[in-house]
Amino acid sequence: MMNSFWWGGGTNNKGIRWLAWDRMTYPKTQGDLGFRDIHTFNLAMIAKKGWNIMTKPHTLVAKLYKARWSIGSGTSIKIMSEPWLRGQGGAWLPSPQIQGVHNITVNDLMIPNMK
């Protein structure tokens, strides 16, 4: 019943016509509905959240992200045995195995007092 109310298209009832999404996002000044483009709006909200995390490090969200992505001292993370990059489909990309670097940790790559 709701569909027939909104999209019913008889001779006496015009109903709502389907429009392409990019046409619906035109401004109202151009005679359209003025919806926001979802992709652009999503990017703006992500950028806003990133800005808030950078400028307000004392907030709970900033502390959670920092704790989640913190390496710590890096003494337990081996460079050659940990998966670093994901390929298409979510599988880990294999790293070339160079002789003599199997026991190097992330801590060995860091400059002292520069964390």
Backbone bond lengths (Angstrom), bond angles and torsions (degrees), N, CA, C in turn:
res aa  C-N    CA-C-N  psi(-1)  N-CA   C-N-CA  omega(-1)  CA-C   N-CA-C  phi
1 M - - - 1.437 - - 1.532 110.82 -
2 M 1.361 116.61 -40.77 1.463 119.32 178.37 1.528 110.86 -64.33
3 N 1.345 116.56 -40.59 1.463 119.39 178.78 1.518 111.24 -60.58
4 S 1.313 116.02 -43.65 1.462 117.99 -178.52 1.529 111.19 -66.98
5 F 1.351 117.30 -29.04 1.464 119.44 177.22 1.527 110.91 -68.75
6 W 1.357 115.86 -48.41 1.465 119.33 -175.34 1.521 112.77 -81.03
7 W 1.323 117.09 -41.01 1.462 118.83 -172.61 1.524 113.21 -113.87
8 G 1.306 116.88 8.62 1.455 119.20 178.93 1.522 110.62 -66.46
9 G 1.292 117.30 130.48 1.454 119.66 -174.89 1.511 113.11 -125.93
10 G 1.317 118.68 60.73 1.458 121.09 176.47 1.521 110.98 -83.02
11 T 1.301 116.83 -174.13 1.465 120.34 -179.96 1.523 111.53 -71.84
12 N 1.331 117.68 -33.45 1.461 120.89 179.98 1.529 112.48 -90.88
13 N 1.312 117.39 -18.60 1.464 122.08 -175.98 1.522 108.82 -117.98
14 K 1.308 117.46 113.61 1.462 120.64 -176.97 1.526 112.17 -72.79
15 G 1.336 118.91 -41.02 1.463 121.26 -178.90 1.524 111.52 69.54
16 I 1.310 116.18 178.93 1.462 121.83 179.24 1.523 108.77 -94.05
17 R 1.286 117.25 132.82 1.462 122.23 179.11 1.521 109.82 -90.46
18 W 1.315 116.71 144.52 1.465 121.84 177.69 1.517 109.62 -69.07
19 L 1.337 116.40 136.64 1.457 122.43 177.16 1.515 109.23 -127.06
20 A 1.311 116.42 150.22 1.463 120.21 173.53 1.528 108.72 -67.13
21 W 1.348 116.56 147.70 1.461 120.27 -175.60 1.524 111.74 -61.48
22 D 1.339 117.90 -39.67 1.470 119.02 -179.37 1.532 111.08 -65.31
23 R 1.311 116.91 -27.89 1.469 120.10 176.53 1.535 110.67 -73.62
24 M 1.327 117.40 -33.54 1.466 121.23 -179.65 1.524 111.78 -72.12
25 T 1.329 117.00 -20.37 1.464 120.00 -177.62 1.524 112.72 -90.06
26 Y 1.307 117.38 4.17 1.463 118.78 173.89 1.529 108.91 -65.65
27 P 1.321 118.67 151.09 1.468 120.41 179.94 1.527 112.21 -66.12
28 K 1.311 114.84 157.09 1.465 120.40 178.65 1.520 111.42 -63.17
29 T 1.342 117.11 -27.67 1.466 120.09 179.30 1.521 111.68 -64.98
30 Q 1.343 116.48 -21.87 1.460 120.32 177.02 1.526 111.34 -94.01
31 G 1.335 116.19 8.81 1.452 119.99 174.57 1.510 115.46 88.98
32 D 1.312 118.14 14.34 1.453 119.86 -179.79 1.520 111.03 -113.44
33 L 1.329 116.53 -168.66 1.458 121.31 -169.45 1.523 114.13 -79.15
34 G 1.314 119.15 -24.36 1.456 121.41 176.03 1.516 115.18 77.88
35 F 1.350 118.38 22.25 1.463 119.88 174.72 1.520 109.58 -66.90
36 R 1.317 116.43 151.88 1.460 120.08 176.27 1.517 109.75 -81.05
37 D 1.327 115.92 147.12 1.453 120.99 174.11 1.527 107.52 -70.47
38 I 1.320 117.42 119.87 1.464 121.78 -172.94 1.522 111.59 -62.20
39 H 1.322 118.39 -42.41 1.466 121.19 -178.49 1.528 110.90 -62.97
40 T 1.316 116.93 -47.46 1.464 120.88 179.77 1.526 110.98 -65.31
41 F 1.322 116.82 -40.70 1.465 121.02 179.02 1.529 110.63 -64.19
42 N 1.335 117.25 -40.64 1.461 121.56 178.52 1.526 110.82 -63.35
43 L 1.330 117.57 -43.72 1.465 120.55 177.52 1.521 111.36 -61.75
44 A 1.319 116.61 -39.12 1.463 120.04 178.79 1.526 111.19 -65.12
45 M 1.326 117.45 -40.06 1.467 120.59 179.84 1.528 111.42 -69.47
46 I 1.334 117.39 -36.62 1.468 120.64 176.58 1.521 109.99 -65.56
47 A 1.332 116.63 -43.02 1.468 120.21 178.28 1.525 110.61 -63.47
48 K 1.326 116.88 -39.48 1.465 120.46 178.65 1.522 110.60 -63.91
49 K 1.325 117.28 -42.66 1.464 120.89 179.06 1.526 110.24 -64.80
50 G 1.334 117.23 -41.67 1.467 120.38 176.88 1.519 112.04 -62.07
51 W 1.324 116.38 -41.21 1.470 120.54 178.67 1.526 110.55 -63.92
52 N 1.333 116.89 -42.75 1.462 120.16 178.57 1.525 111.92 -63.48
53 I 1.316 117.46 -37.38 1.467 120.51 178.52 1.523 110.28 -66.27
54 M 1.333 117.02 -39.94 1.469 120.24 -178.92 1.520 112.24 -72.97
55 T 1.317 118.19 -38.70 1.465 120.38 -174.56 1.523 113.60 -89.54
56 K 1.332 117.24 -16.75 1.470 121.17 -179.79 1.529 109.55 -128.49
57 P 1.340 117.75 71.93 1.470 120.14 -175.14 1.524 114.01 -69.56
58 H 1.328 118.69 -10.80 1.461 121.51 -178.97 1.532 112.81 -84.30
59 T 1.334 118.49 -8.08 1.462 120.57 -178.13 1.524 110.59 -73.80
60 L 1.326 115.90 159.92 1.458 121.61 -178.22 1.523 111.52 -62.38
61 V 1.328 117.64 -42.94 1.465 121.05 -179.46 1.523 110.76 -61.57
62 A 1.321 117.38 -43.81 1.465 120.93 178.97 1.522 110.64 -62.90
63 K 1.322 117.24 -41.20 1.469 120.66 179.09 1.523 111.32 -65.83
64 L 1.343 117.06 -37.73 1.461 120.33 178.28 1.524 111.43 -65.48
65 Y 1.334 116.89 -44.96 1.461 119.37 178.48 1.523 111.42 -64.06
66 K 1.304 117.12 -40.41 1.457 120.46 179.50 1.526 110.54 -64.07
67 A 1.326 117.34 -41.91 1.464 120.92 179.07 1.523 111.13 -68.04
68 R 1.321 117.13 -36.83 1.469 121.14 -177.97 1.520 111.72 -68.94
69 W 1.302 117.47 -39.45 1.454 120.83 -174.39 1.523 113.00 -104.09
70 S 1.302 117.40 14.93 1.460 120.94 179.54 1.525 110.47 -80.83
71 I 1.320 116.69 136.16 1.459 121.47 177.82 1.517 110.41 -87.88
72 G 1.295 117.41 -23.50 1.461 120.51 -176.57 1.515 109.80 78.00
73 S 1.313 116.10 -138.05 1.466 119.19 -179.24 1.521 111.48 -80.09
74 G 1.322 118.35 -22.56 1.460 121.92 179.32 1.510 114.23 78.76
75 T 1.332 118.09 10.30 1.469 120.41 -177.44 1.518 112.78 -77.62
76 S 1.320 118.52 -18.37 1.467 120.22 -178.36 1.525 113.11 -104.55
77 I 1.333 118.21 -0.32 1.466 121.52 -177.89 1.521 109.05 -102.32
78 K 1.332 115.75 108.23 1.466 120.48 179.14 1.525 109.47 -83.66
79 I 1.315 115.44 137.00 1.463 121.30 -174.33 1.524 112.05 -66.30
80 M 1.310 117.60 -46.02 1.457 120.54 -172.17 1.529 113.94 -85.01
81 S 1.314 119.04 -17.35 1.462 119.29 -177.03 1.529 113.40 -102.99
82 E 1.322 118.38 -12.98 1.467 121.07 178.72 1.528 110.24 -89.54
83 P 1.341 117.26 139.49 1.469 119.30 176.48 1.526 110.37 -74.88
84 W 1.332 117.23 126.55 1.468 121.74 -175.97 1.520 112.96 -105.08
85 L 1.315 117.54 -40.43 1.471 120.99 -174.34 1.517 110.77 -123.74
86 R 1.320 115.40 144.14 1.460 120.70 174.17 1.523 109.02 -104.37
87 G 1.307 115.72 140.11 1.455 121.24 176.17 1.515 109.96 -93.89
88 Q 1.321 116.27 -165.35 1.456 120.67 178.51 1.519 108.80 -68.87
89 G 1.299 116.85 142.07 1.456 121.22 -179.20 1.516 113.50 83.12
90 G 1.331 118.29 1.61 1.456 121.42 175.98 1.514 115.22 87.56
91 A 1.340 118.41 -1.98 1.464 120.20 -179.89 1.527 110.10 -75.71
92 W 1.319 115.69 147.42 1.468 119.97 179.00 1.515 109.73 -75.81
93 L 1.325 116.56 138.72 1.458 121.48 177.82 1.523 109.35 -80.03
94 P 1.328 117.69 135.06 1.466 119.18 178.42 1.528 110.63 -72.71
95 S 1.319 115.62 142.28 1.463 121.10 177.97 1.518 109.08 -98.67
96 P 1.335 117.25 143.52 1.467 118.07 175.44 1.525 109.38 -65.98
97 Q 1.319 116.83 134.78 1.464 121.98 -177.53 1.525 109.59 -94.03
98 I 1.310 115.80 109.83 1.461 122.16 179.14 1.520 108.09 -94.75
99 Q 1.328 117.54 137.89 1.463 121.71 -178.83 1.524 111.30 -64.15
100 G 1.324 116.79 136.97 1.452 122.13 173.43 1.512 115.75 86.84
101 V 1.322 118.87 3.67 1.464 119.84 -178.88 1.530 112.42 -117.27
102 H 1.314 117.42 14.05 1.464 120.42 -176.13 1.525 113.09 -68.22
103 N 1.310 118.94 -25.04 1.462 121.45 -177.29 1.523 113.52 -104.13
104 I 1.328 119.03 6.68 1.464 121.34 178.93 1.527 108.48 -75.35
105 T 1.325 116.03 134.22 1.465 121.44 179.86 1.531 110.27 -107.87
106 V 1.315 115.71 170.26 1.461 121.32 178.12 1.525 110.07 -61.18
107 N 1.309 117.09 -35.29 1.460 121.82 178.94 1.533 111.60 -59.11
108 D 1.334 116.97 -33.77 1.464 120.67 178.96 1.528 111.94 -67.69
109 L 1.320 117.93 -23.38 1.467 121.64 -179.79 1.524 113.00 -86.06
110 M 1.328 117.13 -18.30 1.464 120.71 -176.20 1.522 111.45 -81.40
111 I 1.322 115.11 142.95 1.462 121.21 174.77 1.526 107.25 -79.67
112 P 1.339 118.43 129.21 1.470 119.80 -178.70 1.531 111.83 -56.99
113 N 1.307 115.91 141.06 1.470 124.99 178.99 1.529 113.46 63.05
114 M 1.326 118.73 20.37 1.469 121.54 -179.70 1.531 111.77 -122.51
115 K 1.322 119.47 18.85 1.465 122.12 -178.84 1.502 110.65 -69.18
